[in-house]
């Protein structure tokens, strides 16, 4: 797909669904089956900023290194279209856009989108409602879900993954990073981390959704980057 086709695809998608609240949807920043009391949106933004030292409005050195890691590990090109699931205010998309990688993002709260500080990214953001992604089928070449899946209630995970898969082109790659399961009596530090599983359980979930697990194919190159090695995430790379 050339850049003209990508720009046309983005324009068509923006005219249809992106950034437009859905009828009968809600903007409470909650997953349908979420049990914790912190709402995604302004409340979680403030919690992350004040208690975790993470400002979702920032696109700085960390985001630049993260973008470089993705481009190198997965061979991202200007001709590809990317989807960032759980994008919050779009900082990762902004970092990738600065490196000529175009993409879309979605999150469960309209508040994040309304307060996105990146004017070139904001039109490409949409709201996830009832585990449905606000994008058409067979649209994306690469999907990113970084430190997001642990926030999704277990009963909603399969539905989320099935609909994400719907948006992916055949052969597209899906990179998921998540936290390691806590040790006994360990304070996880974030009450929204409600789905923290062992690798074997994640594998069962991904296979149930019909993905091919190809982590071993990409992870050595991923861990060659200091950012991934230092953070010691649980990494999963899936193929449709």
JORAUR-V858635 format. One record per pair of residues at least 12 apart in sequence whose C-alpha atoms are under 10 Angstrom apart, sorted by the first residue. I is the first residue (numbers start at 1). GAP is how many residues later the second one is. D is the distance in Angstrom with one decimal. If there is no record, write none. Layout:
I:GAP:D + I:GAP:D
This chain:
1:77:9.2 + 1:78:5.5 + 1:79:7.1 + 1:80:9.1 + 2:76:8.2 + 2:77:5.4 + 2:78:8.6 + 3:75:7.3 + 3:76:6.0 + 3:77:8.9 + 3:99:9.5 + 4:75:9.4 + 5:74:8.9 + 6:72:9.2 + 6:73:7.2 + 6:74:7.9 + 6:75:7.3 + 6:96:8.3 + 6:97:9.6 + 7:95:9.0 + 9:72:9.3 + 9:130:8.8 + 10:71:9.1 + 10:92:9.0 + 10:93:8.5 + 10:94:8.5 + 10:113:9.3 + 10:114:7.6 + 11:112:9.5 + 11:113:9.2 + 13:91:9.6 + 13:110:9.8 + 13:111:8.2 + 13:121:9.4 + 13:122:7.3 + 13:123:7.9 + 13:126:9.8 + 14:90:9.8 + 14:109:6.7 + 14:110:6.5 + 14:111:8.8 + 14:112:9.3 + 14:121:9.5 + 15:108:9.7 + 16:118:9.4 + 16:119:8.8 + 16:120:9.4 + 17:107:9.4 + 17:108:9.3 + 17:109:7.3 + 17:110:9.2 + 17:116:10.0 + 17:117:6.1 + 17:118:6.8 + 17:119:8.8 + 18:86:8.7 + 18:87:9.0 + 18:88:8.7 + 18:104:9.2 + 18:105:6.8 + 18:106:5.9 + 18:107:5.6 + 18:108:4.6 + 18:109:7.7 + 18:116:6.5 + 18:117:7.4 + 19:86:9.8 + 19:87:8.9 + 19:91:8.1 + 19:94:7.2 + 19:95:8.6 + 19:103:7.8 + 19:104:6.4 + 19:105:7.0 + 19:106:5.4 + 19:107:4.4 + 19:108:6.8 + 19:115:8.7 + 20:90:9.1 + 20:103:9.6 + 20:105:9.0 + 20:106:6.8 + 20:107:7.8 + 20:114:9.1 + 21:89:7.6 + 21:105:8.0 + 21:106:7.1 + 21:107:9.7 + 21:108:9.3 + 21:113:9.8 + 22:104:9.7 + 22:105:8.2 + 22:106:9.4 + 22:107:7.9 + 22:112:9.0 + 24:105:9.4 + 25:102:9.4 + 25:103:9.3 + 25:104:6.3 + 25:105:8.0 + 26:82:9.2 + 26:83:8.7 + 26:84:9.0 + 26:101:9.7 + 26:102:9.8 + 26:103:7.4 + 26:104:9.1 + 27:13:9.6 + 27:14:9.1 + 27:81:7.6 + 27:82:5.7 + 27:83:5.9 + 27:84:7.8 + 27:100:8.7 + 27:101:9.7 + 27:102:8.6 + 28:12:7.7 + 28:13:8.1 + 28:80:8.3 + 28:81:6.7 + 28:82:8.4 + 28:83:9.0 + 29:12:5.7 + 29:13:8.8 + 29:14:9.1 + 29:15:9.2 + 29:78:8.6 + 29:79:5.4 + 29:80:4.3 + 29:81:7.4 + 29:82:7.9 + 29:83:9.2 + 29:98:9.7 + 29:99:9.6 + 29:100:9.6 + 30:78:6.7 + 30:79:7.5 + 30:99:9.4 + 30:100:9.8 + 30:122:9.5 + 31:77:7.1 + 31:78:9.5 + 31:97:9.1 + 31:98:8.1 + 31:99:7.4 + 31:100:7.9 + 31:120:9.1 + 31:121:7.1 + 31:122:7.4 + 31:125:8.0 + 32:97:8.7 + 32:98:6.6 + 32:99:8.3 + 32:120:9.6 + 32:121:8.5 + 32:123:9.4 + 32:124:7.8 + 33:97:9.8 + 33:119:8.6 + 33:120:6.2 + 33:121:8.6 + 33:122:7.2 + 33:123:7.2 + 34:117:8.7 + 34:118:7.3 + 34:119:5.7 + 34:120:9.1 + 34:121:9.3 + 34:122:9.0 + 34:158:8.8 + 34:160:8.7 + 35:118:7.8 + 35:156:9.8 + 35:157:8.7 + 35:159:8.5 + 36:115:9.7 + 36:117:9.5 + 36:155:6.6 + 36:156:6.1 + 36:157:9.0 + 36:158:8.1 + 37:154:8.4 + 37:155:8.3 + 38:152:9.8 + 38:153:7.8 + 38:154:7.0 + 39:69:9.7 + 39:70:8.7 + 39:153:8.9 + 40:48:8.8 + 40:67:8.9 + 40:68:7.1 + 40:69:6.1 + 40:70:9.4 + 40:71:8.5 + 40:72:8.4 + 40:111:9.7 + 40:152:9.2 + 41:47:8.0 + 41:48:9.4 + 41:66:9.2 + 41:67:8.1 + 41:68:5.4 + 41:69:7.4 + 41:70:5.3 + 41:71:5.5 + 41:72:9.0 + 41:73:9.9 + 41:74:9.4 + 42:67:8.9 + 42:68:9.9 + 42:69:6.6 + 42:70:7.4 + 42:73:9.2 + 43:68:9.9 + 44:12:10.0 + 44:148:9.0 + 45:12:9.2 + 45:43:8.8 + 45:44:9.6 + 45:66:9.8 + 45:67:8.5 + 47:143:9.0 + 48:142:8.8 + 51:138:9.0 + 51:139:9.1 + 52:137:8.4 + 52:138:8.4 + 55:34:9.8 + 55:36:9.7 + 56:31:9.5 + 56:32:7.0 + 56:33:6.2 + 56:34:8.1 + 56:35:6.8 + 56:36:9.6 + 56:56:9.2 + 56:60:9.1 + 56:61:9.6 + 57:31:9.0 + 57:32:6.4 + 57:33:8.0 + 57:34:6.5 + 57:55:9.7 + 57:58:8.8 + 57:59:7.3 + 57:60:6.5 + 57:61:8.5 + 58:31:9.1 + 58:32:9.4 + 58:33:6.4 + 58:34:9.3 + 58:36:9.7 + 58:37:9.9 + 58:59:8.9 + 58:60:9.9 + 59:31:8.9 + 59:32:5.2 + 59:33:7.2 + 59:34:9.3 + 59:35:7.0 + 59:36:6.4 + 59:58:9.8 + 59:59:9.3 + 60:31:8.7 + 60:32:9.7 + 60:34:9.9 + 60:35:8.0 + 61:34:9.3 + 62:30:9.5 + 62:33:9.4 + 62:165:8.4 + 63:28:7.1 + 63:29:5.9 + 63:30:9.1 + 63:31:8.6 + 63:32:5.9 + 63:33:8.5 + 64:27:9.7 + 64:28:8.2 + 64:30:9.2 + 64:31:5.6 + 64:32:7.7 + 64:34:8.8 + 64:35:8.9 + 65:30:8.8 + 65:160:8.9 + 65:161:9.2 + 65:162:7.3 + 65:163:10.0 + 66:26:7.8 + 66:29:8.2 + 66:30:8.8 + 66:159:9.2 + 66:160:9.9 + 66:161:7.1 + 66:162:8.6 + 67:25:7.0 + 67:26:8.5 + 67:27:9.3 + 67:28:6.1 + 67:29:5.5 + 67:30:9.2 + 67:31:9.3 + 67:32:8.0 + 67:34:9.3 + 68:27:9.0 + 68:28:8.1 + 68:31:8.5 + 68:157:9.2 + 69:152:9.1 + 69:153:7.0 + 69:154:9.3 + 69:155:9.1 + 69:156:6.4 + 69:157:9.0 + 69:158:7.9 + 69:159:8.2 + 70:26:8.9 + 70:74:9.2 + 70:105:9.2 + 70:152:8.0 + 70:155:9.7 + 71:25:8.5 + 71:28:9.1 + 71:30:8.7 + 72:149:8.2 + 72:150:8.2 + 72:153:9.2 + 73:145:6.8 + 73:146:8.2 + 73:147:9.0 + 73:148:5.7 + 73:149:5.4 + 73:150:9.1 + 73:151:9.0 + 73:152:8.8 + 74:68:8.7 + 74:99:8.2 + 74:100:9.9 + 74:101:9.1 + 74:144:7.4 + 74:145:9.9 + 74:147:8.8 + 74:148:8.5 + 74:163:9.9 + 76:20:9.8 + 76:24:9.9 + 76:25:7.5 + 76:65:9.0 + 76:66:8.1 + 77:22:9.6 + 77:23:8.1 + 77:24:6.6 + 77:25:9.2 + 77:64:9.9 + 78:19:9.5 + 78:21:8.6 + 78:22:5.8 + 78:23:5.1 + 78:24:7.0 + 79:21:9.3 + 79:22:7.9 + 79:23:8.4 + 79:62:9.3 + 80:21:7.2 + 80:22:7.3 + 80:23:8.3 + 80:59:9.9 + 80:60:7.6 + 80:61:5.7 + 80:62:7.4 + 81:20:7.4 + 81:21:5.8 + 81:22:5.3 + 81:23:7.8 + 81:58:7.5 + 81:59:5.3 + 81:60:5.5 + 81:61:6.7 + 81:62:8.8 + 81:87:9.9 + 82:14:9.4 + 82:19:7.6 + 82:20:6.4 + 82:21:4.3 + 82:22:6.2 + 82:23:8.4 + 82:57:8.8 + 82:58:5.7 + 82:59:6.1 + 82:60:4.9 + 82:61:5.7 + 82:62:7.5 + 82:86:9.5 + 82:90:9.8 + 82:91:9.8 + 82:92:9.8 + 83:19:9.0 + 83:20:5.6 + 83:21:4.9 + 83:22:5.5 + 83:23:8.0 + 83:41:9.8 + 83:42:9.7 + 83:52:9.5 + 83:56:8.9 + 83:57:6.4 + 83:58:8.2 + 83:59:6.4 + 83:60:4.7 + 83:61:6.1 + 83:62:8.6 + 83:81:9.2 + 83:84:8.9 + 83:85:8.9 + 83:91:9.2 + 84:19:7.4 + 84:20:6.2 + 84:21:4.6 + 84:22:6.6 + 84:23:8.9 + 84:41:9.3 + 84:58:8.7 + 84:59:6.0 + 84:60:4.8 + 84:61:6.1 + 84:62:8.2 + 84:90:9.9 + 84:91:9.8 + 85:19:8.6 + 85:20:5.8 + 85:21:5.4 + 85:22:6.5 + 85:23:9.6 + 85:41:10.0 + 85:43:9.0 + 85:48:8.7 + 85:58:7.3 + 85:59:6.1 + 85:60:5.1 + 85:61:7.8 + 85:62:9.9 + 85:63:7.7 + 85:64:9.2 + 85:75:9.9 + 85:79:8.4 + 85:91:9.6 + 86:19:7.2 + 86:20:5.7 + 86:21:4.6 + 86:22:7.4 + 86:23:9.5 + 86:41:9.5 + 86:42:8.8 + 86:58:8.7 + 86:59:6.5 + 86:60:7.6 + 86:61:8.4 + 86:62:5.9 + 86:63:8.4 + 86:65:9.5 + 87:17:8.8 + 87:18:5.4 + 87:19:5.7 + 87:20:5.8 + 87:21:9.3 + 87:25:8.7 + 87:26:9.2 + 87:38:8.3 + 87:39:9.5 + 87:57:9.0 + 87:58:8.1 + 87:59:8.5 + 87:61:8.7 + 88:17:8.2 + 88:18:7.5 + 88:19:5.9 + 88:20:8.4 + 88:21:8.0 + 88:22:9.4 + 88:23:9.0 + 88:24:5.5 + 88:25:7.3 + 88:27:9.6 + 88:28:8.2 + 88:37:9.2 + 88:60:9.8 + 89:16:8.9 + 89:17:9.3 + 89:18:8.7 + 89:20:9.9 + 89:21:9.9 + 89:22:8.9 + 89:23:5.1 + 89:24:6.0 + 89:25:8.6 + 89:26:6.9 + 89:27:4.7 + 89:28:7.2 + 89:29:8.1 + 89:32:8.9 + 89:33:8.1 + 89:36:8.7 + 90:13:10.0 + 90:14:8.8 + 90:15:6.8 + 90:16:8.7 + 90:17:9.5 + 90:22:8.5 + 90:23:8.1 + 90:25:10.0 + 90:26:6.7 + 90:27:8.3 + 90:28:7.4 + 90:31:6.7 + 90:32:7.5 + 90:34:9.3 + 90:35:7.8 + 91:25:8.6 + 91:26:8.7 + 91:27:7.8 + 91:30:8.7 + 92:13:9.4 + 92:29:9.9 + 92:52:9.6 + 92:54:9.5 + 93:12:7.5 + 93:25:9.2 + 93:27:9.7 + 93:28:6.9 + 93:29:9.8 + 93:31:9.6 + 93:32:9.9 + 94:23:9.7 + 94:24:6.8 + 94:25:9.3 + 94:26:7.9 + 94:27:6.4 + 94:28:9.5 + 97:23:8.6 + 97:24:8.1 + 102:19:9.0 + 102:22:9.5 + 103:18:8.2 + 103:21:7.3 + 103:22:9.2 + 103:37:8.6 + 103:38:9.8 + 103:39:9.2 + 103:40:9.4 + 104:17:7.7 + 104:18:9.0 + 104:19:8.7 + 104:20:5.0 + 104:21:5.8 + 104:22:8.1 + 104:30:10.0 + 104:31:8.9 + 104:36:9.1 + 104:39:9.6 + 105:16:8.5 + 105:17:8.9 + 105:18:9.6 + 105:19:6.4 + 105:20:4.8 + 105:21:6.4 + 105:22:8.6 + 105:23:9.7 + 105:28:9.5 + 105:29:9.2 + 105:30:9.5 + 105:38:9.6 + 105:39:9.3 + 106:18:8.5 + 106:19:5.4 + 106:20:4.7 + 106:21:5.3 + 106:22:6.1 + 106:23:9.8 + 106:27:7.2 + 106:28:7.4 + 106:29:9.1 + 107:18:8.0 + 107:19:6.8 + 107:20:5.2 + 107:21:5.4 + 107:22:8.7 + 107:26:8.8 + 107:27:9.6 + 107:41:9.8 + 108:18:8.6 + 108:19:5.4 + 108:20:4.8 + 108:21:6.5 + 108:22:9.0 + 108:23:8.8 + 108:24:9.9 + 108:25:9.6 + 109:17:9.0 + 109:18:6.3 + 109:19:7.7 + 109:20:8.9 + 110:15:9.3 + 110:16:7.8 + 110:17:6.1 + 110:18:9.0 + 111:16:9.6 + 112:13:9.3 + 112:14:9.7 + 112:15:9.3 + 113:12:6.4 + 113:13:7.3 + 113:14:8.0 + 128:32:9.2 + 130:26:8.8 + 130:29:8.9 + 130:30:8.7 + 131:21:9.9 + 131:25:7.0 + 131:26:8.4 + 131:27:9.2 + 131:28:6.1 + 131:29:5.0 + 131:30:8.6 + 131:31:9.1 + 131:32:7.3 + 131:33:9.1 + 132:27:8.0 + 132:28:6.8 + 132:29:9.5 + 132:30:9.1 + 132:31:6.0 + 132:32:8.0 + 132:34:9.9 + 133:27:8.0 + 133:28:9.8 + 133:29:9.9 + 133:30:6.3 + 133:31:6.6 + 133:32:9.9 + 133:33:9.0 + 133:34:7.9 + 134:29:9.7 + 134:30:9.8 + 134:33:9.3 + 135:28:9.6 + 135:29:9.2 + 135:31:9.3 + 135:32:6.6 + 135:33:10.0 + 136:30:8.1 + 136:31:6.0 + 136:32:9.2 + 137:26:8.9 + 137:27:9.0 + 137:28:8.5 + 137:29:5.3 + 137:30:4.1 + 137:31:6.7 + 137:32:7.8 + 138:26:9.8 + 138:27:8.4 + 138:28:6.4 + 138:29:4.7 + 138:30:4.7 + 138:31:4.2 + 138:32:7.3 + 138:34:9.2 + 139:27:8.6 + 139:28:5.3 + 139:29:5.6 + 139:30:5.9 + 139:31:9.6 + 139:33:9.6 + 140:24:9.6 + 140:25:9.5 + 140:26:9.5 + 140:27:6.2 + 140:28:4.7 + 140:29:5.6 + 140:30:9.1 + 140:32:7.0 + 140:33:9.0 + 140:34:9.7 + 141:26:9.2 + 141:27:6.4 + 141:28:5.9 + 141:29:8.3 + 141:30:7.8 + 141:31:4.7 + 141:32:6.7 + 141:33:8.7 + 141:99:10.0 + 142:26:7.4 + 142:27:8.5 + 142:29:9.3 + 142:30:5.5 + 142:31:5.0 + 142:32:5.9 + 142:33:7.9 + 142:97:9.4 + 143:21:8.3 + 143:22:9.2 + 143:24:9.2 + 143:25:7.6 + 143:29:7.7 + 143:30:6.3 + 143:31:4.6 + 143:32:6.2 + 143:33:8.4 + 143:94:9.9 + 143:95:9.5 + 143:96:9.9 + 144:29:8.7 + 144:30:6.0 + 144:31:5.1 + 144:32:6.2 + 144:33:8.5 + 144:93:9.6 + 145:29:7.7 + 145:30:6.2 + 145:31:4.8 + 145:32:6.5 + 145:33:8.5 + 145:91:9.9 + 146:29:7.7 + 146:30:5.7 + 146:31:4.9 + 146:32:6.6 + 146:33:9.7 + 146:87:9.6 + 146:89:9.3 + 147:29:7.6 + 147:30:5.5 + 147:31:4.7 + 147:32:6.8 + 147:46:9.6 + 147:86:8.6 + 147:87:9.4 + 147:88:9.9 + 148:28:8.3 + 148:29:7.8 + 148:30:6.8 + 148:31:9.1 + 148:44:10.0 + 148:45:8.9 + 148:47:9.8 + 149:12:9.6 + 149:27:7.8 + 149:28:8.0 + 149:29:6.5 + 149:30:9.0 + 149:44:8.7 + 149:45:9.2 + 149:46:7.2 + 149:47:8.6 + 150:27:9.3 + 150:28:6.3 + 150:29:7.0 + 150:30:9.4 + 150:31:9.5 + 150:42:7.8 + 150:43:5.2 + 150:44:5.9 + 150:45:4.4 + 150:46:5.5 + 150:47:8.3 + 151:27:9.5 + 151:39:9.5 + 151:40:9.0 + 151:41:5.4 + 151:42:5.0 + 151:43:5.7 + 151:44:6.3 + 151:45:8.6 + 152:40:8.4 + 152:41:8.0 + 152:42:7.0 + 152:43:6.5 + 152:44:9.7 + 153:39:9.3 + 153:40:9.1 + 153:41:6.4 + 153:42:6.3 + 154:40:7.9 + 154:41:6.0 + 154:42:9.3 + 154:43:9.8 + 155:40:9.8 + 157:38:9.0 + 157:48:8.3 + 157:49:9.8 + 157:52:9.9 + 158:47:7.0 + 158:48:8.2 + 158:50:8.0 + 158:51:6.7 + 159:50:8.8 + 160:49:9.8 + 161:44:9.1 + 161:45:8.0 + 161:47:9.9 + 161:48:6.8 + 161:49:9.6 + 161:50:9.4 + 162:44:9.5 + 162:46:9.5 + 162:47:6.0 + 162:48:8.4 + 162:49:9.4 + 163:46:9.7 + 165:44:8.3 + 165:45:8.8 + 165:46:8.2 + 165:74:9.2 + 165:75:6.9 + 166:74:9.3 + 168:71:9.3 + 168:72:7.1 + 169:70:9.7 + 169:71:7.3 + 170:69:8.2 + 170:70:5.5 + 171:41:9.6 + 171:67:9.5 + 171:68:5.8 + 171:69:5.1 + 172:66:8.4 + 172:67:5.7 + 172:68:5.6 + 173:38:9.8 + 173:39:9.6 + 173:40:9.8 + 173:41:9.0 + 173:64:6.9 + 173:65:5.7 + 173:66:4.7 + 173:67:6.8 + 174:37:9.2 + 174:38:9.9 + 174:39:9.6 + 174:40:9.7 + 174:62:8.1 + 174:63:5.7 + 174:64:5.0 + 174:65:6.1 + 174:66:8.0 + 175:39:9.9 + 175:40:8.8 + 175:43:9.7 + 175:60:7.5 + 175:61:6.0 + 175:62:4.6 + 175:63:6.4 + 175:64:8.9 + 176:39:9.9 + 176:57:9.6 + 176:58:8.2 + 176:59:5.9 + 176:60:5.1 + 176:61:6.3 + 176:62:8.1 + 177:51:9.5 + 177:55:9.6 + 177:56:6.0 + 177:57:5.6 + 177:58:4.6 + 177:59:6.3 + 177:60:8.7 + 178:15:9.8 + 178:17:9.5 + 178:18:8.0 + 178:19:9.3 + 178:54:9.5 + 178:55:5.8 + 178:56:5.2 + 178:57:6.6 + 178:58:8.5 + 179:14:8.5 + 179:16:9.2 + 179:17:6.6 + 179:18:8.5 + 179:19:9.8 + 179:52:9.4 + 179:53:8.4 + 179:54:5.6 + 179:55:5.9 + 179:56:8.9 + 180:16:6.5 + 180:17:7.2 + 180:18:7.3 + 180:19:8.6 + 180:52:8.3 + 180:53:6.6 + 180:54:5.9 + 180:55:9.6 + 181:12:9.6 + 181:13:10.0 + 181:14:8.5 + 181:15:4.7 + 181:16:5.3 + 181:17:6.2 + 181:18:9.0 + 181:53:9.2 + 182:14:7.3 + 182:15:8.7 + 182:16:9.6 + 197:37:9.8 + 198:36:9.0 + 199:35:7.6 + 199:36:9.0 + 199:37:8.8 + 202:32:10.0 + 202:34:8.7 + 203:33:8.6 + 203:35:10.0 + 206:30:9.4 + 206:32:8.0 + 207:31:9.5 + 209:31:9.8 + 210:28:9.7 + 210:29:9.2 + 210:30:7.6 + 211:26:9.5 + 211:27:5.9 + 211:28:5.8 + 211:29:5.4 + 212:25:8.6 + 212:26:5.5 + 212:27:5.0 + 212:28:6.4 + 213:23:7.4 + 213:24:6.1 + 213:25:4.6 + 213:26:6.4 + 213:27:9.2 + 214:22:7.8 + 214:23:5.5 + 214:24:5.5 + 214:25:6.7 + 215:20:7.3 + 215:21:5.4 + 215:22:4.5 + 215:23:6.8 + 215:24:9.4 + 216:19:9.9 + 216:20:8.9 + 216:21:8.2 + 217:20:8.4 + 218:17:9.8 + 218:18:9.2 + 218:19:7.2 + 218:20:9.9 + 219:16:7.5 + 219:17:8.2 + 219:18:7.9 + 222:13:9.1 + 223:12:9.6
